């Protein structure tokens, strides 16, 4: 099928836009009926019937041909029902016949038939001698809602093919216009507008951003694009989606929402940190067998790199410092993103492939997350506010044994060992059976975690303005308490200001965005509290009758009675008082030098200061040991300033559209901290003052980091059909020795909107949009510490003087030869829109290969250090598939149902590793295997005679002691990386009631709670009731071996360490979680008008409502037996706008 | 105004493009100094060595420097036992150490860390052109001593270990075990070199840094272990000739500045006493000390031995009487000056070395008189041993009581005299599961993983 070309300046894209115009004209309704076959324009149809309305006829034609009809119901209803007797008649003829009445006409464009009222002048605006209306010229300006001119907007006279483009000032001129004409103005990313001429010879037209998902603006590096025209892989999470969740940290709002983005929370405590990863781990584990250092994406807020990135905002110990106890955790401490109020965020874009990230050069290797804050709009002043309050409590914990069950287990354990428990210290010492009062019972999980925490949130913003000046001022306050006893709480106050100005000639624009927040988190200081529920259940009460902490039992130290006893309430007396001050600001100056050419300078500053104060009172310490009252004050700061001058050139000519960008980055960041510890306090009451300490020591650090780069991007679109995007960057980093500092990165991306092809059109029914895109390119990484290339020494702690001399010690093994690591990314995607884009679906494949690994290469201790920074010629490959679907299933006046779904499959593999066998990694990695694979022993069941676990050797024999030294005895237990993960959101609206349900799911494996139990079942620690399923209690066939009272020296205890690391304690940790359920009721328009409000909504939101999993442990996401599992929060509130 | 803004933009852009190469230079680190600066002047160069001493004290018991050998080698033998039920401790008590035992691993890791520091000082001071020869000799001499000291304990605890004499990780990262003989050859080489580089300290005696007398004392110890009796006697005699004296009161021996001390580590941070004291000394009644003397050790003291009450203390917990090491009597106190200091070499040991060396050479009477110096201080009568074998037995017994709870002397003595299986494996000894392979600690598991050329000791596979 061919579009009609004409001699005028009307191009096919214009006509396509016309279609969109008509489609979206407010009163038009899109036909939702579906069809399966269509043979293209010029086909014949058969329709026979009596008294058929046009509506009915359209449906019939649609069924037969697949064409959709776009029309104004009011027009069509005027046409009387008619009789049709068309057998194998050309479609056009049928339509012409139908449209004889009512003065209707039609055009066929794409896969749609557009029906409109025949205008006076149909094919040409040439003056008609018979026309009565006078003709004139018309001038106009097209802008967005902020008043910024839109260049290249299409202006078309409705019902004709005549029209023009706007110039660089957004201006256009049309000739020979009459009063009764209507102009159709369209621009990519904006809603189409129809403007009646009606005597206006000078038009000023402001376009609203599109609500069509395909044409909505998405933020990309140094600019914006749309889903339709991007050649890169960018996913967007909208403010609406963020607002639907009662979360305080914006990272929490991303969980399960974006294909290819894996977000995992570390604990359920307020302020907890998140592991964030885009498309898998690109870096070799720095320490074989140790804690994994996860790749983090680059975080940018309004164009400015967020100063702390995703590092902990605390340096001193908090309850979330679980790395020491949980080796599978990688990020610890508190999340710096807790300083950002989610309600200030307009959108979060996740940049994944080379095309989208290469312009960030060295920083884009692990993907980029762009956070864009809310701006003022050119509207009357409006006030928007949300207030909610809710309660949180812990979700899954394993039920623990009560005293009765526990004591029975212990007695059985002694019996199984054939030894008699004794009341005096020695190898058969059993104080829990013979010394303590066995009638006591305390449920420590309930006592320590069982309370409800309270969450409160309030945010209010005022915005408004004119086309030249607009503003937004928002403020928020959030408070979340902890479940632990005591007055622990996280409080945040935040302010967000955005100001926009345009000069009257619209050449100069100024934007200032700034957020400031203060977060005060009073957090328990000792992570050890978490393991305290392993305490034996018959412990005496933790407080003495006088209220003081209990340390002795009948005159004997409890730490002597129960080895390594510590009173958990004492931990709660050690708090970390964390105060975080965060500021992110960006000033954007833009000036139009020439039509199409503008210069821009972005000046950014991000500052993140964290003050901590930890008290360690002697009253919170066991008097059986030396008590050291101490207090530590730590002040740490991260700041980044960035200057990015840019030149941007936009030009459209004919069917070509060009957008070129060059720019420069100068960035300086520094992190510093000063931590001062006071000791030798005369009295605990003085702990609030470091100055009152008897002795003071300090540690200090300052790490400057400078970064410079030049970048460019060339974007070319031909005919709205062929897309090409080339980006490049040269980067220099101070983290490398001079001579190794510069790296070059670049990417090429291309796209083809094949549904625009004449030969393709209407070949596939209902396919309204189809794009193939792909990209290839490289990005780097300089993510190592500063100054690693030079050997340096530092002093011992201040105040350490030995024999009259201070001491120096070497800090590092120096290696001057390392430089940028390089990730090469290949990406391909098919993006489609169906049924007039009511259903959008994309399938994407990627392959990232990271080479020249820049790592802290682990060395044996005999070198004197744990590691050296170096490049390493290993290559890690991440491949994966990502599917994202969003659809509007039902859209009626009172009822709507939308669904969005995403799923990601990923695969991580080591594909190259020269000299693997001889390296530190020889025993952990293998070519072709994931670098995250977990190795362990192969479980061979319980020996029938001894009742003890057995394991397989390589030769298939069963043994009790599968030596770790023969690496062949180690088997791959599994891979903790999810096989697939994703989320599904369904939103149902009926009148004012909206139900929003979001499910998150993961298919993954992991260690269960048994692997985190240090001693064999039967030893003197409390255990989940699950441990009762052992051979001693339940006989042969029980899953756990016979009990033993000892941690050491019995057959059953000897195999315990192997069992913990075997496939028997590793298994399925998949889950489906009802992550968010929101129910809201919006007041009807009638009521709103009465109270003069734009909107008002009351809601109840629930987070983590339900988790379906077979995981044997507390929570399948955190997989941490001793930690606080994610909280279930139920909150109710109100949102209003007036 | 707008025009100037444009110009401003363009100028900024141009300037930044021009300057970016210079822009990314950062100043040298502000809280550390580079190697060449360390060895540019004498105070810094000496601070380089001091850093090792401070670390030997500061890293507490988890170090080859101050305490871990005392505790872990001590608990391995029949002198003391750890009361903690932490499995790592129990493994040591029962001589059934697993390869992942972090307690014994800490000795390995820290010893090699000090060896690196020593090698870095040797390389830095040797390469420096601005140091005076006196300072250079002192730095290199002390560093070589420390290198030898660490290798000595590594080879005695782990058997043949990698011999590390350079800082280059490309070389040291894949070193296999060296032979015991070549390790000792290097130890002697380093000590003889230190002997020539260091000068005896003038009065008042410096006890906190290695000096020529420390070298002599160590040469005496090493010679004894290598059964080089003549050298052992010679070097012990030289050490005894230094400005040291035995203290009459056993309670004063381990005090800071004790005249008996040849090398001791006083605290570098006021308030904290020795790591061993911090661990063992209980802070309240009703608390079981973390280490207690074994019955064999308690029984080893003869009646009337002052050391049985001055260097050991009893406490009653839940009705049971326990004896615990009491050479160091303090853990933490509020004084600004250190009261006690961690002992590495002292005069008492030198008398016993010379007694043994003389006895081995058949000089029975001189051996007996050396032995009696120690016995007299302990409030015991002169030895009755008169023959060479009797004297050797008497010296070994005296070592058991004089050097108990210190530096694992007992553990190493049993090994070097080849009596370990007979003593610890004897029926009735508290080491019921004794295996001859337990005489060596296992090579830490992670190390055999990280260095594929490192083989494991027998009995641990």
Interface residues (C-beta under 8 A of the other chain):
Chain A: X288 X289 X423 X424 X425 X435 X503 X507 X508 X552 X555 X556 X557 X559 X560 X561 X563 X564 X589 X591 X593 X599 X600 X601 X623 X624 X625 X626 X627 X628 X643 X645 X647 X664 X666 X679 X680 X694 X695 X697 X700 X701 X702 X703 X704 X705 X706 X707 X708 X709 X710 X732 X733 X734 X738 X741 X786 X787 X790 X791 X792 X793 X794 X795 X796 X797 X799 X800 X801 X802 X803 X805 X806 X807 X808 X809 X810 X811 X813 X858 X859 X860 X861 X862 X863 X864 X865 X868 X917 X918 X919 X920 X922 X923 X924 X963 X964 X965 X966 X1014 X1015 X1047 X1048 X1049 X1057
Chain B: X2 X5 X6 X9 X10 X12 X13 X16 X17 X20 X21 X23 X24 X25 X26 X27 X28 X29 X30 X31 X32 X33 X34 X35 X38 X43 X44 X46 X47 X48 X50 X51 X52 X53 X54 X55 X57 X58 X83 X84 X85 X86 X87 X90 X91 X94 X96 X98 X99 X100 X108 X109 X112 X113 X115 X116 X117 X119 X120 X161 X162 X164 X167 X169 X172 X173 X174 X175 X206 X208 X209 X266 X268 X269 X270 X271 X278 X282 X283 X284 X286 X287 X288 X317 X318 X319 X320 X331 X332 X334 X444 X445 X446 X447 X448 X449 X450 X451 X452 X454 X456 X460 X461
